[in-house]
Amino acid sequence: MTGDPSFVDHFDDPRITTQFCRQLSGETDVTLLGVVHDHPASIARVETVLEYLEPDTLALELPGAAVPLYRTYARDSEGTPSPEFGGEMAAAIRAAPEADVVGIDAPNWSFLRRLSTRLLADRVPASTARRVFSSLSGATRTALTCRVAATVSNATSVTIACGDPIEYACSPDDSPATQAEHERRHVSGVKTLLQLQDDGPDATTYRDETRESCMTDHLESLRAEGSVVAVVGVDHLRALETALADSDSDGGSQR
């Protein structure tokens, strides 16, 4: 299903493992990097892998409207060990200066059409549909805020932060092994919590599954133009890997 399983063996780094890195080979490769937002291990992972692969396209789990702000974060952090704002997304842009940067996440019109179609087909209760679209209104406001912040930051000497960075009980100064262990424990804890709360499809399920479907389609179109590295939340990693592999077996990229 995936590309060369020894891909991660190119790196002598405990933060770069098959848990967080998946490569699908075809006429052009798609490499999926799972991240924990703002985590030191995730930031180091995307920097190291991107500098090694030098992809044609860098696909980020960001709305297209938010990309300019993260470009600003990357630009303003030149000469520093890591970006002050923007976490792994700004670090990824900085580590791949020659790549085309594309935001592949919702909200966008394709996502809204697909989500509406699914909600109607499943005849979901009106209360669930309201919760879905209520959550989207917040995402849309955030994307627009990022667009405005990018405009102001580029027109002035002021860098505007949209949200405070998340702080963890480890830092970039800790060893790679310490960072990796903390990140694994964090992911395991979040996964356990979500499993305890799983009571069937809800507003979040409909939203995220539709997001993943749209991101898969976007990645398929991007890989037709060259190699792609996608930086996405680790919770989306398996779904995207499976969907891209299924697309290949149904007549997508030829191995």
WOQUI-V24702 format. One line per field, one symbol per residue. ss: DSSP state (a for helix, b for strand, c for the rest). phi: phi as a letter, one per 30 degrees, with the letter a starting at -180 (. if undefined). burial: + if it has 9 or more other C-alpha atoms within 8 Angstrom, else -. A space follows every 10 residues. Layout:
# WOQUI-V24702
ss: ???
phi: ???
burial: ???
This chain:
# WOQUI-V24702
ss: ccccaaaaaa cccccccccc bbbbcccccb bbbbbcccca aaaaaaaaaa aaacccbbbb bbbaaaaaaa aaaaaacccc ccccccaaaa aaaaaccccb bbbbbcccaa aaaaaaaaaa aacccaaaaa aaaaaaaaaa aaaaaaaaaa aaaaaccccc cccccccccc cccccaaaaa aaaaaaaaaa aaaaaaaccc ccaaaaaaaa aaaaaaaaaa aaaccccbbb bbbaaaaaaa aaaaaaaaac ccccc
phi: .cdeddeddd ccbddcbddc bbbccaebdc cccdbceide dddddddddd dddhddbccc dbdeddeedd ddedddcejc eaddbjhddd dddddbdcdd cbdccddadd dddddddddd ddhdeedddd dddddddddd dddddddddd ddddcbcccc ccjdddccda bddddedded dddddddddd ddddddcdbj ebeddddddd eddddddddd ddddckdbcc cbeedcdddd dddddddddd jddcd
burial: -++----+-- ----++---+ +++++--+++ ++++++++++ ++++++++-+ +--+++++++ ++++++++++ ++++--+--- --+-++++++ ++++++--+- +++++-+--- ++-++---+- -------++- ++---+--++ --+++++-++ +++------- ---------+ -----+-+++ -++---+--- ---------- --+--++--+ ++++++-+++ -++--+++++ ++++-++--+ +++++-++-- --+--
